[in-house]
Amino acid sequence: MALSRRSGRSRLTLIFLILTSITVITLDFRGDGAGLIGSLRDGAADALSPVRSAAASVLEPVGDALAGVTAYGELEEENAALRARVAELEGSELRDESAEEELDEARRLLELELAPDVPRINARVVSTPISNFEQTIELDRGAGDGVGVDMPVVTGAGLVGRVVGVSGSRSTVLLVTDPASAVGVRLARSGELAVASGEGPEVPLSLDFVDTEADVDLLELVVTDGLDASMFPPDIPVGRVSLAEAAPGQLQRRVEVRPVAELAQLRLVSVLQWRPG
């Protein structure tokens, strides 16, 4: 009888938790109670961050070397930590493929020439997309480190995306491949302006508003346009043209672009403390 009562209480608790979760999600999407829901969400992100980090332990040992990186948002300290990690990896006699890739990424961040006048915060990727419907990643840096919503995120190769959510110690980045992503861009050779829109994982970006008569070359570099209202600094590489053809009956040229950043294998990134205008 006691076992039956305990089982009944467990079911009631489970039902309560499910209903509570549905209520929170509904309020969040409707925008009701934004302050309360936002506080709960941010608190949960910080509280659960150790668990999520443990789940991403496959990315270690990056964490030990970069634990103090950007603690105070100062570039010299970040670079010193990166240099130490590079030296450690270079001196290691036993390096696997993952360590080699990490070494390459750390070197590229040290040599980063994108938006050189914009302060940056180096961060480690602690969570990657878990499905084709979620093109976001999570970083181990948040508001306490100087990260803010809409700040661009880059690697040494080019644009990764922009910050769309921030808690005290974590931040969420929307990748350029997400269907909700749109980036104002410019074709580097011709100067043609366009908008690069995400189409999903492992799918080229599509360029909108390219004139049918525009002169577009295959492998032509596509960079951020840096216009006054843009959320991105100018001339950050976004991708290279992989398809350019005239679509019969259409008012614009069909152009597709492959991102230059390896979005499926991100480990280290930089958040640019950029504000439009």
BELJO-V449346 format. One record per residue. N is the residue number from 1. RES is the residue in three letters. PHI is phi in degrees with one decimal (none if undefined). D_LAST is the distance of its C-alpha to the last C-alpha in whole Angstrom. Layout:
# BELJO-V449346
N,RES,PHI,D_LAST / N,RES,PHI,D_LAST
This chain:
# BELJO-V449346
1,MET,none,69 / 2,ALA,-62.4,67 / 3,LEU,-62.5,65 / 4,SER,-65.5,65 / 5,ARG,-64.1,63 / 6,ARG,-61.2,61 / 7,SER,-62.9,60 / 8,GLY,-64.6,59 / 9,ARG,-64.4,57 / 10,SER,-62.3,55 / 11,ARG,-65.3,54 / 12,LEU,-63.0,53 / 13,THR,-62.7,51 / 14,LEU,-62.0,49 / 15,ILE,-62.3,49 / 16,PHE,-60.9,48 / 17,LEU,-64.1,45 / 18,ILE,-63.4,44 / 19,LEU,-63.8,44 / 20,THR,-63.3,42 / 21,SER,-63.3,39 / 22,ILE,-62.8,40 / 23,THR,-62.8,39 / 24,VAL,-62.5,36 / 25,ILE,-63.4,34 / 26,THR,-62.0,35 / 27,LEU,-61.9,33 / 28,ASP,-64.0,30 / 29,PHE,-71.0,30 / 30,ARG,-78.5,31 / 31,GLY,86.6,28 / 32,ASP,-74.9,31 / 33,GLY,59.9,31 / 34,ALA,-57.1,28 / 35,GLY,-65.1,28 / 36,LEU,-64.4,31 / 37,ILE,-63.4,31 / 38,GLY,-61.0,27 / 39,SER,-64.4,29 / 40,LEU,-61.6,32 / 41,ARG,-64.1,30 / 42,ASP,-65.3,28 / 43,GLY,-63.6,31 / 44,ALA,-65.8,33 / 45,ALA,-61.8,31 / 46,ASP,-71.0,31 / 47,ALA,-66.5,35 / 48,LEU,-90.9,35 / 49,SER,-59.4,33 / 50,PRO,-61.8,36 / 51,VAL,-66.8,38 / 52,ARG,-65.5,35 / 53,SER,-65.6,35 / 54,ALA,-64.6,39 / 55,ALA,-65.6,39 / 56,ALA,-98.8,37 / 57,SER,-63.2,39 / 58,VAL,-61.0,39 / 59,LEU,-84.0,36 / 60,GLU,-68.1,38 / 61,PRO,-95.8,39 / 62,VAL,-58.1,35 / 63,GLY,-59.2,34 / 64,ASP,-61.7,37 / 65,ALA,-71.3,35 / 66,LEU,-106.3,32 / 67,ALA,-60.4,33 / 68,GLY,-97.3,31 / 69,VAL,-63.6,28 / 70,THR,60.7,25 / 71,ALA,-56.6,27 / 72,TYR,-118.5,25 / 73,GLY,70.1,22 / 74,GLU,-100.4,23 / 75,LEU,-61.2,22 / 76,GLU,-62.2,26 / 77,GLU,-66.7,28 / 78,GLU,-61.8,26 / 79,ASN,-65.8,27 / 80,ALA,-63.6,31 / 81,ALA,-66.7,31 / 82,LEU,-64.0,30 / 83,ARG,-62.4,33 / 84,ALA,-63.3,35 / 85,ARG,-67.7,35 / 86,VAL,-59.8,35 / 87,ALA,-62.0,38 / 88,GLU,-63.7,40 / 89,LEU,-69.3,40 / 90,GLU,-65.6,41 / 91,GLY,-88.0,44 / 92,SER,-76.6,45 / 93,GLU,-83.5,48 / 94,LEU,-116.3,47 / 95,ARG,-121.8,44 / 96,ASP,-91.0,44 / 97,GLU,-62.4,42 / 98,SER,-62.9,39 / 99,ALA,-66.0,39 / 100,GLU,-63.2,39 / 101,GLU,-66.6,35 / 102,GLU,-62.2,34 / 103,LEU,-60.5,35 / 104,ASP,-62.1,33 / 105,GLU,-66.1,30 / 106,ALA,-63.5,30 / 107,ARG,-63.0,30 / 108,ARG,-65.1,27 / 109,LEU,-67.1,25 / 110,LEU,-64.4,27 / 111,GLU,-95.5,26 / 112,LEU,-57.5,22 / 113,GLU,-114.0,21 / 114,LEU,-74.1,18 / 115,ALA,43.8,14 / 116,PRO,-62.1,17 / 117,ASP,-89.9,14 / 118,VAL,-99.5,13 / 119,PRO,-59.5,15 / 120,ARG,-136.5,17 / 121,ILE,-125.2,20 / 122,ASN,-77.0,23 / 123,ALA,-145.4,25 / 124,ARG,-105.9,28 / 125,VAL,-79.4,28 / 126,VAL,-110.5,31 / 127,SER,-152.3,31 / 128,THR,-112.3,31 / 129,PRO,-55.0,31 / 130,ILE,-99.8,35 / 131,SER,-157.9,35 / 132,ASN,-70.8,34 / 133,PHE,-93.5,32 / 134,GLU,-123.7,30 / 135,GLN,-101.1,27 / 136,THR,-132.8,26 / 137,ILE,-128.8,27 / 138,GLU,-116.6,27 / 139,LEU,-111.0,26 / 140,ASP,-89.1,27 / 141,ARG,-129.9,24 / 142,GLY,-140.9,23 / 143,ALA,-59.4,21 / 144,GLY,-65.0,24 / 145,ASP,-102.5,22 / 146,GLY,101.2,19 / 147,VAL,-80.9,18 / 148,GLY,-131.6,16 / 149,VAL,-62.0,15 / 150,ASP,78.6,13 / 151,MET,-71.2,13 / 152,PRO,-68.7,14 / 153,VAL,-125.1,18 / 154,VAL,-135.1,19 / 155,THR,-116.2,23 / 156,GLY,-65.3,24 / 157,ALA,-87.2,24 / 158,GLY,164.3,21 / 159,LEU,-73.7,19 / 160,VAL,-103.1,21 / 161,GLY,165.5,19 / 162,ARG,-141.6,16 / 163,VAL,-72.5,18 / 164,VAL,-119.0,19 / 165,GLY,-155.2,21 / 166,VAL,-139.5,22 / 167,SER,-118.6,25 / 168,GLY,-60.2,26 / 169,SER,-127.6,27 / 170,ARG,-138.3,26 / 171,SER,-145.5,23 / 172,THR,-111.7,23 / 173,VAL,-116.4,21 / 174,LEU,-85.8,22 / 175,LEU,-73.0,23 / 176,VAL,-65.1,22 / 177,THR,-83.6,25 / 178,ASP,-69.1,25 / 179,PRO,-59.1,26 / 180,ALA,-86.9,23 / 181,SER,-91.4,20 / 182,ALA,-142.5,18 / 183,VAL,-126.4,16 / 184,GLY,-70.5,15 / 185,VAL,-132.6,17 / 186,ARG,-138.6,18 / 187,LEU,-75.3,22 / 188,ALA,-60.2,22 / 189,ARG,-82.4,25 / 190,SER,-88.2,25 / 191,GLY,80.3,21 / 192,GLU,-63.9,22 / 193,LEU,-92.0,19 / 194,ALA,-159.6,20 / 195,VAL,-125.4,19 / 196,ALA,-92.4,21 / 197,SER,-113.8,22 / 198,GLY,-73.1,25 / 199,GLU,-125.5,28 / 200,GLY,116.6,30 / 201,PRO,-64.1,31 / 202,GLU,60.1,32 / 203,VAL,-120.6,31 / 204,PRO,-59.8,29 / 205,LEU,-71.9,26 / 206,SER,-104.0,26 / 207,LEU,-100.7,24 / 208,ASP,-102.8,24 / 209,PHE,72.3,24 / 210,VAL,-90.7,25 / 211,ASP,-59.8,28 / 212,THR,-61.3,31 / 213,GLU,-95.3,32 / 214,ALA,-63.6,29 / 215,ASP,-90.4,30 / 216,VAL,-120.4,29 / 217,ASP,-99.5,31 / 218,LEU,-63.5,32 / 219,LEU,69.8,30 / 220,GLU,-63.4,28 / 221,LEU,-74.3,24 / 222,VAL,-114.4,22 / 223,VAL,-126.1,18 / 224,THR,-65.7,15 / 225,ASP,-79.6,13 / 226,GLY,66.4,10 / 227,LEU,-65.5,9 / 228,ASP,-53.6,6 / 229,ALA,-89.9,7 / 230,SER,-70.8,8 / 231,MET,-83.9,9 / 232,PHE,-125.2,10 / 233,PRO,-63.2,10 / 234,PRO,-72.4,12 / 235,ASP,67.6,15 / 236,ILE,-84.2,16 / 237,PRO,-58.6,20 / 238,VAL,-108.4,20 / 239,GLY,-176.7,24 / 240,ARG,-126.1,27 / 241,VAL,-63.6,28 / 242,SER,-111.2,32 / 243,LEU,-154.5,33 / 244,ALA,-147.8,32 / 245,GLU,-151.6,35 / 246,ALA,-82.5,35 / 247,ALA,-93.9,36 / 248,PRO,-54.4,39 / 249,GLY,78.9,38 / 250,GLN,-97.8,34 / 251,LEU,-92.4,32 / 252,GLN,-140.6,30 / 253,ARG,-78.3,30 / 254,ARG,-84.3,31 / 255,VAL,-132.0,29 / 256,GLU,-120.7,29 / 257,VAL,-134.0,27 / 258,ARG,-90.6,28 / 259,PRO,-58.0,25 / 260,VAL,-83.0,26 / 261,ALA,-80.2,25 / 262,GLU,-80.7,29 / 263,LEU,-69.0,28 / 264,ALA,-83.4,31 / 265,GLN,-133.4,32 / 266,LEU,-77.1,29 / 267,ARG,-127.1,30 / 268,LEU,-123.1,27 / 269,VAL,-140.9,23 / 270,SER,-123.6,20 / 271,VAL,-96.1,18 / 272,LEU,-88.3,14 / 273,GLN,-81.1,13 / 274,TRP,-103.9,9 / 275,ARG,-123.5,6 / 276,PRO,-54.4,4 / 277,GLY,80.7,0
